[in-house]
Amino acid sequence: MIPLEIIEAGDIVQSNRAQKFDSLLHKAIGEWIHDGGFINTADGWTVGESVPGKAKLTPVEDWNKRIANGMGVRILRATHYSRIDRARAAAWWFENVRGSKYDWFAYVGLTARIAWEKIPIWDFGRERDWYCTEGWRDAFYEVCGDSPWGDLNPTPETTSKALVAGRFEVVWQTE
């Protein structure tokens, strides 16, 4: 189960399963197919995540149930940002992304990406509707002036590449 004592606001959580469209996403973007981020609310730790429908806060307990059902999870921390910067990014996500519409047009981009290789998702996405990684990219960008993704159109695959490049470190991972 996710060790609450080591997580910090703004840590990114990746999973290897989404709630829908797993096989499509795996084919489009690789093993890790969903990004969210930790936010500490008055009700405790939650994961801020953009999912089909809208961006929402998901209790950590729900993520623990998914882990118990076999979902792989890893927690990443942006390496070149302070704890305060990461917490400010989490607060920005909470205020600006939470409740927003999911960027369904990005799914069109993912489908095209499968068919025609590496077409940028932003060619299909909508401004101020967010898919999972995009809202967290904007949160860091808005409060820090840049983001650990280093990409204007990040996906969970971009997060994995940023990890390899040293812009994230693994804080915890399921076995």
C-alpha positions in Angstrom: 0.0 0.0 0.0 1.1 3.6 -0.6 3.3 4.7 2.3 1.7 8.0 3.3 4.7 8.9 5.5 7.0 9.5 2.5 4.8 11.3 0.0 4.8 15.0 -0.4 2.3 17.4 -2.1 3.2 17.6 -5.8 4.7 14.1 -6.0 3.6 12.5 -9.2 2.0 9.0 -9.2 2.1 6.8 -12.3 0.1 3.7 -12.9 0.4 1.0 -15.5 -3.4 0.7 -15.8 -6.1 3.3 -16.5 -9.7 2.7 -15.7 -10.6 2.4 -19.4 -8.8 1.9 -22.7 -5.8 0.1 -21.3 -4.7 -1.7 -24.4 -5.1 1.5 -26.6 -3.0 3.5 -24.2 -0.3 0.8 -23.8 0.0 0.7 -27.6 0.2 4.5 -27.9 2.4 5.5 -25.0 4.1 2.5 -23.4 4.0 0.7 -20.0 3.1 3.6 -17.7 -0.2 5.0 -19.0 -1.6 7.4 -16.4 -0.2 10.3 -14.3 -1.7 12.0 -11.3 -0.3 13.9 -8.4 -0.6 14.0 -4.6 -2.6 16.7 -2.9 -3.1 17.0 0.9 -6.6 18.2 1.6 -8.5 18.7 4.8 -9.8 15.1 4.3 -6.3 13.7 3.9 -4.1 12.6 1.0 -5.7 12.4 -2.4 -4.5 12.0 -6.0 -5.4 14.8 -8.3 -6.1 13.1 -11.7 -7.7 14.0 -15.0 -9.8 11.0 -16.1 -12.5 10.6 -18.7 -15.3 12.9 -17.6 -13.4 15.5 -15.5 -10.4 16.1 -13.3 -11.1 14.9 -9.7 -9.6 14.1 -6.4 -9.3 10.4 -5.8 -8.7 9.2 -2.2 -5.5 7.3 -1.7 -7.6 4.4 -0.4 -9.0 3.9 -3.9 -5.5 3.7 -5.3 -4.6 1.1 -2.6 -7.6 -1.0 -3.7 -6.3 -0.8 -7.3 -2.8 -1.9 -6.1 -4.4 -4.8 -4.3 -6.0 -5.8 -7.6 -2.7 -5.9 -9.3 -2.2 -2.4 -10.7 1.5 -1.2 -10.7 2.2 2.2 -9.2 5.3 4.3 -8.8 5.7 7.6 -7.0 8.0 10.2 -8.6 9.4 13.4 -7.2 10.5 16.3 -9.4 14.2 16.6 -8.6 14.9 20.3 -9.4 12.1 21.8 -7.4 11.8 22.5 -3.7 9.2 21.0 -1.4 7.5 24.4 -1.4 7.5 24.6 -5.3 5.9 21.1 -5.5 3.3 22.0 -2.9 2.5 25.2 -4.8 2.1 23.2 -8.0 -0.3 20.9 -6.1 -2.3 23.9 -4.9 -2.5 25.3 -8.4 -3.8 22.0 -9.7 -6.4 21.9 -7.0 -7.6 25.4 -7.8 -7.3 25.4 -11.6 -7.6 21.9 -12.9 -9.9 20.1 -10.4 -13.4 19.9 -11.9 -12.3 20.8 -15.4 -13.4 18.7 -18.4 -11.2 15.9 -19.6 -9.5 16.5 -22.9 -11.3 13.9 -25.1 -9.7 15.4 -28.2 -6.4 14.2 -26.9 -7.8 10.6 -27.3 -8.2 11.4 -30.9 -4.5 12.3 -30.9 -3.6 9.1 -29.2 -5.5 7.1 -31.8 -3.9 9.0 -34.6 -0.5 8.4 -32.9 -1.0 4.7 -33.0 -2.0 4.8 -36.7 0.6 7.3 -38.0 3.4 7.2 -35.4 4.3 10.1 -33.1 1.8 12.8 -34.2 1.9 15.4 -31.4 -1.1 15.2 -29.2 -1.5 19.0 -29.0 -2.6 18.9 -32.7 -5.8 17.5 -31.4 -6.1 18.7 -27.8 -8.3 21.6 -26.5 -7.0 24.6 -24.5 -8.0 24.4 -20.8 -9.3 20.9 -21.0 -6.6 18.6 -19.5 -5.6 15.0 -19.9 -3.7 13.3 -17.1 -0.1 14.6 -17.5 -1.0 17.9 -19.0 -2.7 19.4 -15.9 0.3 18.6 -13.8 2.7 20.1 -16.4 0.7 23.3 -16.3 0.7 23.3 -12.5 4.5 23.3 -12.4 4.8 25.7 -15.3 2.4 28.2 -13.8 4.1 28.4 -10.4 7.7 27.7 -11.3 8.0 29.0 -14.9 8.9 25.6 -16.3 8.1 21.9 -15.7 10.0 18.7 -15.1 8.6 17.3 -18.3 10.5 19.8 -20.5 7.8 19.2 -23.1 4.8 21.2 -24.2 2.7 18.1 -24.8 3.7 15.6 -22.2 2.2 12.1 -21.8 3.0 9.4 -19.2 5.6 8.3 -21.7 7.2 11.8 -21.4 7.2 11.3 -17.6 9.1 8.1 -18.0 11.7 9.8 -20.3 12.0 12.6 -17.7 12.7 10.0 -15.1 15.5 8.5 -17.2 16.9 12.1 -17.8 17.0 12.7 -14.0 14.2 15.2 -13.8 12.3 12.8 -11.5 13.4 10.3 -8.9 11.5 7.2 -7.8 10.3 7.6 -4.2 8.4 4.4 -4.1 7.2 1.6 -6.4 5.0 -1.5 -6.2 6.8 -4.8 -6.8 
